[in-house]
Amino acid sequence: MALYNLKTLLSENSYPGRGIIIGKSADGKKAMFAYFIMGRSENSRNRIFERFEGGMRTKAFDESKLSDPSLIIYNPYLQLGTTDIITNGDQTDTVYNFMKDGISFEEALHTREFEPDAPNYTPRISGVLYYGFAANIFHYKLSILRSNNGNPDACQRYFYSYNPLDGIGHFIHTYKCDGNPIPSFYGEPEEIEMPNSAKELADICWNNLNNDNKVSLFVREVPLDGSEATEIIINKNV
């Protein structure tokens, strides 16, 4: 049994910020991941997710209200062959470019650090899923790059590697909870129970994220037999 219930983690936290969930479906036949964004400012809330060939981007919903694109407009998801890359910032491109050249996920992220948004110093969270469709398998990694308890003089880089179990996943998010400054996520990714489909995962996430602060959600379900993936995008701004 998983250590945490995803519905409870989301419903009892008004501001986890941005979050990545990766795991294996309850029936053991699919890899699944989810990525969500939240916002407190008009600039952060003025966004949607938009799919494109080979990836997914954030985009301003109303371009006339976009005040600073530097940390809110990026590619959260990129596909590299039989690898999926999902992050909360432009480090998606860093990981993609390094891995394309045969350099590891970890080495790529050692060139990056937390976001320069004092006083929050928002962590960079990242995940990667490696598929072996011929053997019906996959494994995944998660990472967080965070300040030293709010001290920007040191970047702490943490990496976690998982061999998946049926119905088990891991959840990492940028913030522990709401606040001013906002306290960074701390500790290992939270072990959660995974449902059996992208639709179920999307419903759990979207229905339990704080209604005022949630912005967009992306869920991808990948059958391990190599058949077609299922994707769901939900945007509050429509």
C-alpha positions in Angstrom: 0.0 0.0 0.0 1.2 3.5 -0.9 2.3 5.8 1.9 0.1 8.7 0.8 -3.3 9.4 -0.8 -3.0 11.8 -3.8 -6.5 13.2 -3.3 -5.7 14.0 0.3 -2.3 15.6 -0.5 -4.0 17.9 -3.1 -7.2 18.8 -1.3 -5.4 19.7 1.9 -2.8 21.9 0.3 -4.0 25.2 -1.2 -0.7 25.8 -3.0 1.6 23.0 -3.9 2.6 25.2 -6.9 3.7 23.1 -9.9 3.6 19.3 -9.6 4.9 16.1 -11.3 3.3 12.7 -10.8 4.9 9.6 -12.3 3.9 6.0 -11.8 2.5 2.7 -13.0 -1.2 2.0 -13.5 -3.0 -0.3 -11.1 -3.3 -3.0 -13.7 0.5 -2.8 -14.4 0.0 -2.3 -18.2 0.6 1.5 -18.5 3.0 4.2 -17.5 1.4 7.4 -16.5 2.4 10.9 -15.6 0.8 14.2 -14.8 2.0 17.8 -14.7 0.0 20.7 -13.3 0.6 24.4 -12.8 -1.0 26.8 -10.4 -0.8 30.6 -10.0 -1.4 33.4 -7.5 -0.7 36.4 -9.7 -2.5 37.5 -12.8 0.6 36.8 -14.9 0.8 33.2 -13.6 -2.9 32.5 -14.0 -3.0 33.9 -17.5 -1.8 30.6 -19.1 -2.9 27.5 -21.0 -1.2 24.3 -22.0 -0.9 23.7 -25.8 0.2 20.5 -27.4 2.6 20.5 -30.5 4.4 17.8 -32.4 6.9 16.3 -30.0 5.9 18.2 -26.9 3.7 20.6 -25.0 4.1 24.3 -24.2 2.7 26.9 -21.9 1.2 29.8 -23.6 -0.4 33.1 -22.5 -4.2 32.9 -22.7 -4.5 36.6 -23.2 -1.3 38.0 -24.8 -2.2 41.6 -23.9 -1.9 40.7 -20.2 1.5 38.9 -20.4 3.8 41.0 -18.3 6.9 38.7 -17.8 7.3 35.5 -19.8 10.7 34.5 -18.4 9.7 31.9 -15.8 6.1 31.0 -17.0 6.5 30.4 -20.7 8.4 27.1 -21.5 8.0 23.6 -22.7 7.0 21.4 -19.8 7.0 18.2 -21.9 9.3 17.0 -24.7 9.5 13.5 -26.2 12.9 12.1 -27.2 12.5 8.8 -29.0 11.3 6.3 -26.3 11.9 8.8 -23.5 9.5 11.3 -22.0 10.9 14.4 -20.3 8.6 16.5 -18.0 9.8 19.5 -15.9 8.5 22.8 -14.5 10.7 25.1 -16.5 13.0 25.7 -19.4 15.3 22.9 -18.0 13.1 20.6 -20.2 15.1 21.9 -23.1 18.4 21.5 -21.2 17.6 17.8 -20.4 16.4 17.2 -24.0 19.6 18.6 -25.6 22.0 16.8 -23.2 20.2 13.5 -23.6 20.1 13.8 -27.3 23.9 14.0 -27.2 24.1 10.9 -25.0 24.6 12.8 -21.7 22.6 11.8 -18.7 19.6 13.4 -17.0 21.7 14.0 -13.9 24.6 15.6 -15.7 22.2 17.9 -17.6 20.6 19.1 -14.3 24.0 19.7 -12.7 24.2 22.7 -15.1 21.0 24.2 -13.7 19.8 25.5 -10.3 16.6 26.8 -8.7 14.7 29.7 -10.3 16.0 33.2 -9.7 12.7 34.5 -8.2 13.7 35.9 -4.8 12.6 35.5 -2.1 10.9 32.2 -3.1 13.8 30.6 -5.1 11.3 28.2 -6.6 12.7 24.7 -7.0 13.2 23.2 -10.4 11.5 19.8 -10.5 12.1 17.3 -13.3 11.1 13.8 -14.4 12.1 11.4 -17.1 10.5 8.1 -18.2 12.5 5.5 -20.1 10.4 2.9 -22.0 11.4 -0.6 -23.2 8.4 -1.5 -25.2 9.8 -4.8 -26.5 9.9 -6.0 -22.9 6.8 -4.2 -21.7 8.8 -2.2 -19.1 9.7 1.3 -18.1 11.5 3.0 -15.3 11.6 6.6 -14.2 13.6 9.3 -12.4 12.7 12.5 -10.5 14.8 15.4 -9.4 14.5 18.6 -7.4 17.0 21.5 -7.5 16.4 23.7 -4.5 18.0 26.5 -2.4 19.5 25.6 1.0 16.3 26.3 3.0 15.9 29.7 1.3 19.6 30.5 1.2 20.5 31.1 -2.5 24.2 30.7 -1.9 24.0 27.0 -2.3 22.0 24.8 -4.7 21.0 21.4 -3.4 20.4 18.8 -6.2 18.5 15.6 -5.4 17.9 12.7 -7.7 15.6 9.7 -7.3 15.4 6.5 -9.5 12.5 4.1 -9.5 11.7 0.6 -10.7 7.9 0.9 -10.8 5.4 -1.2 -9.0 1.8 -1.8 -10.1 -0.4 0.9 -8.8 2.4 3.0 -7.2 3.7 6.4 -8.2 5.6 9.3 -6.9 4.6 13.0 -6.5 6.9 16.0 -6.2 5.9 19.6 -6.2 7.6 22.9 -5.9 6.1 24.2 -2.6 5.4 22.6 0.7 2.4 24.9 1.1 1.3 28.5 0.6 3.2 31.3 2.4 5.2 34.4 1.9 7.9 33.6 1.0 6.5 30.3 -0.2 8.4 27.3 1.5 10.0 24.9 -0.9 9.1 21.2 -1.1 11.3 19.3 1.3 12.1 15.6 1.5 11.7 12.7 -0.9 8.9 12.5 -3.5 5.7 11.3 -1.9 4.7 7.7 -2.7 1.1 7.6 -3.8 -1.5 5.1 -5.0 -2.0 5.3 -8.8 -5.3 4.8 -10.5 -5.8 2.7 -13.6 -6.3 5.3 -16.4 -5.4 8.8 -17.5 -9.0 9.9 -17.0 -9.0 8.7 -13.4 -5.7 10.5 -12.7 -6.9 13.7 -14.4 -10.1 13.7 -12.4 -8.3 13.1 -9.1 -5.8 16.0 -9.8 -8.2 18.5 -11.3 -11.0 18.0 -8.8 -8.8 18.3 -5.8 -6.5 21.1 -6.8 -7.4 24.4 -5.2 -10.1 26.0 -7.4 -8.8 29.5 -7.1 -5.2 28.7 -7.8 -5.2 25.8 -10.4 -4.4 26.8 -13.9 -3.7 23.8 -16.2 -3.2 20.0 -16.2 -1.5 17.6 -18.6 -1.8 13.8 -18.2 -0.2 11.2 -20.4 -0.9 7.4 -20.3 1.6 5.2 -22.2 0.7 1.5 -22.8 3.8 -0.6 -22.2 3.0 -2.8 -25.2 3.9 0.2 -27.4 0.3 1.0 -28.5 -1.0 4.6 -28.9 -0.7 6.9 -25.9 -3.7 8.7 -24.3 -3.4 12.3 -23.4 -5.6 14.8 -21.5 -5.2 18.6 -21.3 -7.4 20.6 -19.0 -7.1 24.4 -19.0 -9.1 26.6 -16.6 -8.9 29.4 -19.2 -11.0 28.4 -22.1 
